[in-house]
Amino acid sequence: MQAAPVRATAIPSVTDALRAVESLLMSGGQRTARRNAWTSVLEDRRRAKDRVEAQRVLEEAGTTRTS
């Protein structure tokens, strides 16, 4: 006796669900603008993190030289 085949369907992620709602509610231009804005936010965060890291390295280098 063979077992019935198991069928797996992927459950959509929250991101996928939000994108689906977004596509229903917004025109293409608004969607593109929103995604571009979010990409800019993420890039700004990355640059800020890099600046903090660079500042920390410079401060550590300055304290080891004067010690």
SVG drawing of the C-alpha trace seen along z (x, -y; Angstrom):
<svg xmlns="http://www.w3.org/2000/svg" viewBox="-6 -61 59 63">
<polyline fill="none" stroke="black" stroke-width="0.4" points="0.0,0.0 1.5,-3.3 1.1,-6.5 -0.5,-9.5 2.0,-11.9 2.8,-14.9 2.2,-18.3 4.0,-21.3 3.0,-24.8 5.0,-27.7 3.4,-30.0 3.9,-33.6 6.1,-35.7 5.0,-38.9 7.0,-40.8 5.3,-39.0 1.9,-39.8 2.7,-43.5 4.0,-43.7 0.7,-42.2 -1.3,-44.7 1.0,-47.5 0.5,-46.5 -3.3,-46.6 -3.4,-50.0 -0.7,-52.0 0.1,-52.8 3.4,-51.7 5.0,-55.1 4.2,-55.3 5.4,-51.8 8.7,-52.5 9.1,-55.8 8.5,-54.0 11.0,-51.2 13.6,-53.8 13.0,-55.7 13.4,-52.5 16.6,-51.6 17.9,-55.1 17.1,-54.6 18.9,-51.3 21.9,-52.8 22.0,-55.7 21.9,-53.3 24.8,-51.3 26.9,-54.5 26.2,-55.7 27.3,-52.3 30.5,-52.5 31.1,-56.0 30.7,-54.9 33.1,-52.0 35.7,-54.2 35.5,-56.7 36.0,-53.9 39.1,-52.6 40.6,-56.1 40.0,-56.7 41.6,-53.4 44.6,-54.2 45.0,-57.6 45.0,-56.2 47.5,-53.5 49.9,-56.0 49.9,-58.3 50.2,-55.5"/>
</svg>
